């Protein structure tokens, strides 16, 4: 399967969005830990 440039861009955007969500969750968890302790 060949991936078209447009598709690869969309995939990259989705991957970046997913990573950002994970990072946001990690940051929120760290903030909760700081508040708790």
C-alpha positions as CSV (number, residue, x, y, z in Angstrom):
1,X,0.0,0.0,0.0
2,X,1.3,3.4,-0.9
3,X,0.4,6.2,1.5
4,X,-0.5,9.5,-0.2
5,X,1.0,12.7,1.2
6,X,-2.4,13.9,2.4
7,X,-3.0,10.7,4.2
8,X,0.4,10.7,5.9
9,X,-0.3,14.3,7.0
10,X,-3.6,13.3,8.5
11,X,-1.9,10.3,10.2
12,X,0.8,12.6,11.6
13,X,-1.8,15.0,12.9
14,X,-3.8,12.2,14.6
15,X,-0.6,10.8,16.1
16,X,0.4,14.2,17.4
17,X,-3.1,14.8,18.8
18,X,-2.9,11.4,20.6
19,X,0.5,12.2,22.0
20,X,-0.7,15.6,23.2
21,X,-3.6,13.9,25.0
22,X,-1.3,11.5,26.7
23,X,1.0,14.4,27.7
24,X,-1.9,16.3,29.0
25,X,-3.0,13.3,31.1
26,X,0.5,12.9,32.5
27,X,0.7,16.6,33.4
28,X,-2.7,16.4,35.1
29,X,-1.6,13.4,37.0
30,X,1.5,15.2,38.1
31,X,-0.5,18.3,39.1
32,X,-2.9,16.1,41.2
33,X,0.1,14.4,42.9
34,X,1.6,17.8,43.7
35,X,-1.7,19.0,45.2
36,X,-2.2,15.8,47.2
37,X,1.3,15.8,48.7
